[in-house]
Amino acid sequence: MRHPSPHNRNDEPVALIVGPHRNTVLAVQIPEANVREPMISIRLLTMATSLLLSACATQPPRAPTPTVMASAETVPVPGYGDAADDPAIWVNREDPADSLVIGTDKKRGLNVYRLDGTLHQSLQIGRMNNVDLREGFELGGRSLVLVAASDRDRNAIALYAFSPDQPNLADVGDGILATGLNEIYGLCLFADRANRRFYVFVNDKDGRYQQHEIVRRAFGDRVATRIVREFRVEGQPEGCAVDDELGWVYIGEENAGFYRMAAAADAPPDLVPVDRVGTGRLVADVEGIAIFRGADGGGYLVVSSQGDDAYAVYRRAPPNEYVGRFRIGDGPIDGVSSTDGLEVASDPLPSPCEQGLLVVQDGANTAPRAPQNFKLVPWSEVQRALNLPR
């Protein structure tokens, strides 16, 4: 959020009153005539302060929020403005040091980064908003890593794939995979291993959701999609994540909270609230959602509380009890604010990420000042901050 300048464009004084919460700022313009009348100015400021404190009183107390630090960051996206958005993580189990992070640039396309943050591949394919991936997708007699992205230029689903031994994204979509949505936004993948089917969830800013099955064409190494289920939320959605093993899809509604729902295509679309904005745990907008997968159904959900630059953590298994919150502060790498998308991997990676890796979008890349990028946080930092078992 940009705070007002202490002078307006007409050079009349502006008083800044800062409330007890760091995002609460009220600007009061005092006409020059009133500056000469101190009592009038005092009355204006007194009234404004009362209004501000009244508004702050309605806000619930924030839950304790310890700080963690990033260990690495990606190179910035090429252009300034709201560009970087959502990451996905591919873990190379043969050589974890060669694992990759795929990030969207919603002004240009997709970028693929190494774990040291350097650029491995860049695809200038249009405004890609959200991205997700799944391993084990069979196509043309090969087991591939499937990558899906929401294409805002075409209101379509972009589908790419790569083989673990040649990790360069290649287009596998059979033409433009249009959705019929007006403003495609969020996206997440679902691998139904029991039925050997892959699905992609996409949403529209108007609240509509679609679940598409990914279908292989009879000839050639191409895939298409078909809608198998539709539903909606009341407000604007974006972030979502699917727990393939436990069979749940988690759905964020930016100004309301987030829900879980059965991911199976033939299940009723019954939304079960998990947590809501206004509890002191989530501050709008609710953005990215990711799943840290532990053994035997254990693990955690991580949710971006964008409005106060924080992240809320919940238990993976329903009823998804709240565990705690944290922020990413300044350290060797600058801190993080206004996170859109995020992803987490529970597989062991090279030091310092032996316990896993959290990747988040940074809305204000400040030290040094540069376009947006993604920050890499060792999961051990989250374990330390929230006293999670190792």
URVEN-V59939 format. One record per residue. N is the residue number from 1. NEAR is the number of other C-alpha atoms within 12 Angstrom. Layout:
[[N,NEAR] [N,NEAR]]
This chain:
[[1,15] [2,10] [3,17] [4,20] [5,19] [6,19] [7,19] [8,18] [9,11] [10,13] [11,13] [12,18] [13,23] [14,26] [15,27] [16,23] [17,28] [18,22] [19,22] [20,21] [21,23] [22,16] [23,22] [24,26] [25,25] [26,30] [27,26] [28,29] [29,27] [30,28] [31,21] [32,18] [33,14] [34,19] [35,20] [36,13] [37,14] [38,15] [39,13] [40,17] [41,23] [42,18] [43,17] [44,24] [45,25] [46,17] [47,17] [48,25] [49,25] [50,18] [51,22] [52,26] [53,21] [54,15] [55,18] [56,21] [57,15] [58,15] [59,22] [60,17] [61,17] [62,25] [63,24] [64,18] [65,27] [66,24] [67,26] [68,33] [69,32] [70,36] [71,32] [72,31] [73,37] [74,38] [75,32] [76,36] [77,38] [78,25] [79,17] [80,20] [81,20] [82,28] [83,37] [84,45] [85,50] [86,54] [87,50] [88,46] [89,43] [90,43] [91,32] [92,26] [93,18] [94,14] [95,16] [96,24] [97,22] [98,26] [99,32] [100,39] [101,48] [102,51] [103,53] [104,50] [105,43] [106,38] [107,27] [108,27] [109,33] [110,46] [111,45] [112,39] [113,37] [114,30] [115,37] [116,27] [117,30] [118,23] [119,26] [120,25] [121,22] [122,26] [123,27] [124,20] [125,27] [126,26] [127,34] [128,41] [129,48] [130,50] [131,50] [132,49] [133,41] [134,37] [135,30] [136,24] [137,35] [138,28] [139,27] [140,18] [141,12] [142,17] [143,18] [144,28] [145,37] [146,44] [147,48] [148,49] [149,49] [150,47] [151,40] [152,36] [153,27] [154,25] [155,29] [156,40] [157,52] [158,47] [159,43] [160,38] [161,35] [162,30] [163,26] [164,27] [165,17] [166,16] [167,27] [168,27] [169,32] [170,25] [171,27] [172,33] [173,30] [174,24] [175,18] [176,22] [177,34] [178,28] [179,34] [180,21] [181,28] [182,21] [183,28] [184,36] [185,44] [186,51] [187,54] [188,51] [189,44] [190,43] [191,38] [192,29] [193,20] [194,13] [195,13] [196,16] [197,24] [198,39] [199,42] [200,50] [201,50] [202,53] [203,45] [204,35] [205,27] [206,23] [207,29] [208,30] [209,41] [210,36] [211,36] [212,35] [213,32] [214,37] [215,28] [216,24] [217,19] [218,12] [219,11] [220,14] [221,24] [222,26] [223,34] [224,32] [225,33] [226,25] [227,26] [228,24] [229,25] [230,28] [231,26] [232,28] [233,32] [234,21] [235,23] [236,30] [237,39] [238,46] [239,51] [240,48] [241,48] [242,41] [243,37] [244,31] [245,25] [246,29] [247,25] [248,36] [249,45] [250,48] [251,51] [252,52] [253,44] [254,37] [255,26] [256,28] [257,42] [258,45] [259,37] [260,33] [261,32] [262,29] [263,40] [264,33] [265,30] [266,15] [267,18] [268,15] [269,26] [270,21] [271,25] [272,23] [273,22] [274,33] [275,37] [276,27] [277,32] [278,23] [279,21] [280,28] [281,40] [282,43] [283,38] [284,34] [285,35] [286,44] [287,49] [288,50] [289,52] [290,45] [291,42] [292,37] [293,30] [294,26] [295,15] [296,10] [297,21] [298,23] [299,33] [300,38] [301,48] [302,47] [303,57] [304,50] [305,48] [306,38] [307,33] [308,34] [309,38] [310,42] [311,51] [312,47] [313,38] [314,34] [315,27] [316,37] [317,27] [318,27] [319,19] [320,29] [321,20] [322,27] [323,30] [324,33] [325,35] [326,40] [327,39] [328,39] [329,27] [330,21] [331,18] [332,18] [333,26] [334,31] [335,36] [336,41] [337,32] [338,37] [339,44] [340,50] [341,52] [342,52] [343,49] [344,44] [345,40] [346,31] [347,28] [348,27] [349,32] [350,22] [351,19] [352,23] [353,32] [354,21] [355,28] [356,34] [357,44] [358,51] [359,51] [360,55] [361,48] [362,48] [363,35] [364,33] [365,33] [366,19] [367,20] [368,16] [369,14] [370,23] [371,26] [372,40] [373,53] [374,55] [375,49] [376,47] [377,47] [378,35] [379,41] [380,31] [381,31] [382,38] [383,29] [384,19] [385,26] [386,27] [387,17] [388,22] [389,17] [390,18]]
